Amino acid sequence: MTARRTGKEAPADPEAKNAATRVAKGSVQEAIGKLIGDDAARERGTAEKKAGVAEATDIQKSQKP
């Protein structure tokens, strides 16, 4: 059986959700680039992933009191 979802997996903040989505899309694009041997696609994926991580970090820093 599958585990019950508690709702804690996804960020509640829309900006945080967008940042997490950006990281995931970058990771997928990077993996596809590696699989097909396309260095440009791999680099775009890496850049997108790093941008999403930076965005998420900025969001977390701004939410701290």
ZIWO-V892496 format. One record per residue. N is the residue number from 1. NEAR is the number of other ideal C-beta (glycine too) atoms within 10 Angstrom. Layout:
n: {N/N}
near: {NEAR/NEAR}
This chain:
n: {1/2/3/4/5/6/7/8/9/10/11/12/13/14/15/16/17/18/19/20/21/22/23/24/25/26/27/28/29/30/31/32/33/34/35/36/37/38/39/40/41/42/43/44/45/46/47/48/49/50/51/52/53/54/55/56/57/58/59/60/61/62/63/64/65}
near: {3/4/5/5/8/6/6/7/7/11/15/8/13/8/14/16/13/15/22/19/13/19/19/13/14/20/15/13/20/19/13/13/18/14/10/9/8/14/9/8/17/18/13/15/21/16/13/19/19/13/14/20/15/13/17/19/11/12/16/12/8/8/10/5/2}
